[in-house]
Amino acid sequence: MRGVLTVGLVMLAACGAPSTSAVDGGNVLDAGATADGGTAALNIEASWITSPLKRLDNGLEVHLTDATGEHVEGANVNIALYMPAHGHGAPAPTVEEHEHGEYHSHAVNFTMAGTWEITVTATKGELTASHVLTAVIP
Amino acid sequence: MIRAGAIAAAALVVLSGARAEAAACCVSASAFGLGRLAVWENGAVLFTAAAAPSPGSWNEHGHYIANPTGTSDVELRPALTGLIALKPRWLLAGRMPWVINARSADGRSDVGHGLGDALLTTRVEAIQIGEYAHVPGVAVNLGVTIPFGTSMARTQRLLATDVTGRGAWALGAGVTLEETWRGTWYLQLSLGSTVPLPMAGVLPGHSQRFGPTFDTTVAAGVELRTGLVVSVIARASYETQLHVDEAPVPDSSALDVGVGPAVSWRFHPKWTVQAAVDTGVFVDGLGDNTPARFTATFGVRHAFF
């Protein structure tokens, strides 16, 4: 059974500020959700598939919906990794689209132990939304 | 008296410098000091080979965390160093390392290698050792790090084994004080700072700059018999906060501390072999935001005179 570790729900219009949630080795530190005051148009729900998180081959599931709750298909979803304390990133994981607005990556690889920021960005037409997760990798 | 100090200093600075390059995250660089020549030498070439396994790391809160089972990280660093006397008190030195990384995690292993960051330094001896009674030798070092290596921002490997440099030019300056006693004992203190220049391309649309690093190295030793010098070296390096778009990044400063013995044996007037060990103290608080390393270095030096 797939273990969902963290769910970050974000409702953002284009250029909205990203929301954040955090995971410490698989334990939820803070799962936050933000909205932009009712003008939301693209929603990102991000969930870790892997538990606990490790250095390599972590799975991340992204679910996109619009303001009415309908699945958003055909979007461009990118995942960027960054380690703020060291000032570097890691190669961007590949993302595959599945049905019903689901997007999966099974190759979220962290090049070293430490605290990482994982930024999920989704673009559909002129709409862009992003969501930032924080994870501590042992 | 002069001979003992000269041999020891030449051995120490290069060997401890090799450790310093592996400090902090992902190959930092101390851009000052590459040792010196004895007063009778016109130049020298030194080959060193360092092996530095990492048993863990200190997180950004100074807690030491050992590697999980199945995770390993070993850095090998052969390097070629050249020193040439431009004038009696003025030398030019350069070092070119080759970096090899062997890492394993989660059942996967990888080995990568490549040219590391080069270091070019110059040293001016304001006061030579023994020039004045009861006054230590004083030397000023200036240097520049040339980022030939592959930085983390350009890694293409799963475990970043192709990372061999920091990706930033850096300017360094330092001063070395050295005193000898009774012809056999010496004490050397080196203080320096390295200032990396801003980088682009790490975060799209943003400028990033590593903070200045402040280094201190203390070395003390004795010449046990002709040509054989045994020393102890202690060092500390503090890197200030990283800046993105000139704003400091919280918890991004780093502390790296190490200590270990070194031995230098001049078995021929022109040949010296050197060996050194440098290790961090793997407990909370004696490191911050940096990998832990145990570094063993072996070197062979040939002098020209």
Interface residues (C-beta under 8 A of the other chain):
Chain A: K54 R55 L56 D57 Y82 P84 A85 H86 G87 H88 G89 A90 P91 N109 T111 M112 A113 G114 T115 P138
Chain B: C25 C26 S57 N59 E60 I65 N67 P68 T71 A105 D106 R108 S151 M152 A153 T155 Q156 L158 L159 A160 V202 L203 Q208 F210 L242 V244 V249 P250 D251 S252 N289 P291
